[in-house]
Amino acid sequence: MSGTRNSTRNGTRVGVLFGGRSGEHEVSLASARTVMDALAEAGYATVPIGISPEGRWLTSGDPHARLTGGEANVNGAENASAGYSVTAFIPAEERLPAVDVIFPVLHGPFGEDGTVQGLLEMAGLPYVGDGVLASATGMDKITSKLLFGAAGIPQVAYRALTRGEWQNRREVLLDEIESTLAYPLFAKPANLGSSVGISKVRNRSQLADALELACAYDRRVLVEAGVAQAREIEVSVLGNDEPRASIPGEIVSGNEFYDYEAKYTDGRSQLLIPADLSQEQIEQVRSLAIRAFRVLDCAGLARVDFLLAGDGSLYLNELNTMPGFTRHSMYPKLWEASGLPLAELVHRLVELALERHADKQRNRISRALPS
């Protein structure tokens, strides 16, 4: 059986895209290292493609080592947002090599939000993971909440606002939030991941500081009600039109909540796999995860995160279209515990990308004239 699998992989060149301009640049580098190693184990030829924090694309030498070593402002670029020429971001010595499929291991804005997915669609390249719509709506927590709410998926109470509103109506907004939501509250940027810019607050002064911080990362901000005795339950989803869910896992944070340090730096958080849930709760979590996946029209993969209250109430927290992919990350570990090891997981993701691309080729792009 292994020979049959490898025969379908020989000659397939997978471009692994990593780095990027978001606050999750370092997380992307760690995820990409794991993905490239797993793809090689699965029999694929990998082509590393890095994006610097300034937005420059790197293909020469070892792009991963260049970025891990802190290379920045390559080719003298001091402001990667200046000008409108795409070729300005890809100098001649960094031209993209030929690849058969792209694995975009990018987290956060300028990569997980539909921007790179749109570029790959325009180029006609197959790519792993969610399309433009699912990526954009999955990244924007406010938009995804509206869609999940319309689908009847339970969520905590929340209030959305913009940076402009905060700048012009601070005291009024604080009054409105306090009149509708009870402390403790969480304030977060609408378009960011890895808990960057998130604060837990217990009073008005802390809320004001938290909104100031969140507005530094995004023009849209979310304030959510806290959940009493909350447990963080996560499920991995895999598939296209017929997605399936892994067994659920639980995050036990080493900090007061699962912030950036708890996820990546302090080493005190625990991943409990499987989560200690009743069979009814397991079925509920997996069913809601697949429903959320379908609501956003996801493809390939997603990690769906829930909050389980002390009274047994279950709330969808968010859906991540390109979750962390290190060997210690919840997404691959949940699949490993569900019987799908890492090398086979990335192989399946490449297969799903090629299947989805082939299906898109069935779409008409021009109106057929009658014969």
Secondary structure, 3 states (H helix, E strand, C coil): CHHHHHHHHCCCEEEEEEECCCCCHHHHHHHHHHHHHHHHHCCCEEEEEEECCCCCEECCCCHHHHHHCCCCCHHHCCCCCCCCCHHHHCCHHHCCCCCCEEEEECCCCCCCCCHHHHHHHHHCCCECCCCHHHHHHHHCHHHHHHHHHHCCCCCCCEEEEEHHHHHHCHHHHHHHHHHHCCCCEEEEECCCCCCCCCEEECCHHHHHHHHHHHHHHCCEEEEEECCCCCEEEEEEEEECCCCEECCCEEEECCCCCCCHHHHHCCCCCEEECCCCCCHHHHHHHHHHHHHHHHHCCCCEEEEEEEEECCCCCEEEEEEECCCCCCCCCHHHHHHHHCCCCHHHHHHHHHHHHHHHHHHHCCCCCCCCCCC
